[in-house]
């Protein structure tokens, strides 16, 4: 991965972004230190709503044998605390 200084990027941002669009990857450095990574954004895949795990969770969920879980319990599990 090639390193591009902030000064180089300022002088030729359009050219560098064009190269990124063609698939090249760069590390943008500022004052000699890596500051950012420039890489192409891959196109988001279109998911099939019939097989998407997030969208089908309602069909796959089963009731808990212990009963309903309260919001406070979920928060405690996720964020800790008493």
N, C-alpha and C positions, 0 to 999 in steps of 0.2 A: 504494500500500500504506500503510495507516494505521499510525502508531506508537503503541504502548501502553507506558506506563511500568510499571515493576515494581510500584509502589504501586497503580496502576489495576488491574493484573492480580491482585494479592493481594486487592483489594476485590471484584472481580467475575470471578474465574477461571471460574466456571461459565457465566456469560453470554458471556464472550469465547470460551470453547471451544465453546459452542453455535453462535456465529456462524462460527467456523472450520469446524465440521462442516457448515455450510450453504454453504461455499465461499469465505468471506472469508479474506484473508491479512493478517497483521500482522507488524510488527517490534517485538520486545520490547526496550525500552531500559532500561539500568541506569545511573544517574548521568549521564544525557544522552548515553550512547553506545549504539549498537546492540549488543545482546548475543545475540539469537536471532531466528529467523524462525518464526512460527507459521503453518502452512498445512495444509490438509487432506491426509490421506494417501489417495492414490488406491488403489483396490482392485487387488490384484495380479492380473495377467492369468493365466488358467489356460492354460498352454502345452500344445500338442499334442505328446506325446512322440514322435510319428513325424516331426515337422518341427523340433523344438527343436534348435538347432545344438549345444548342449552335450551333450544326451542322445544325439545321433546321431553324435558324433565317432568312435566306434569303427567305424562303417560307412564313414565318409569317409576315415579315416586310411590312409595307404599307408606301407609300409616305407621307411625311409631307405636310399638307395643306399650310404651310408657305413657302415651297420651300426647297432648299438644305441648310443643316447646314454646315457652313465653319469649317475647322479644328481649326481656332483661337477661334471660339465660343465654340467648344467642350472643348478645353483646358481651356478656361475661366470658363466654367461650372464646370469642374472637379477640377481644381487647384486654382480657385479663381482669383481675380485680376480685373482690369478695362477693 
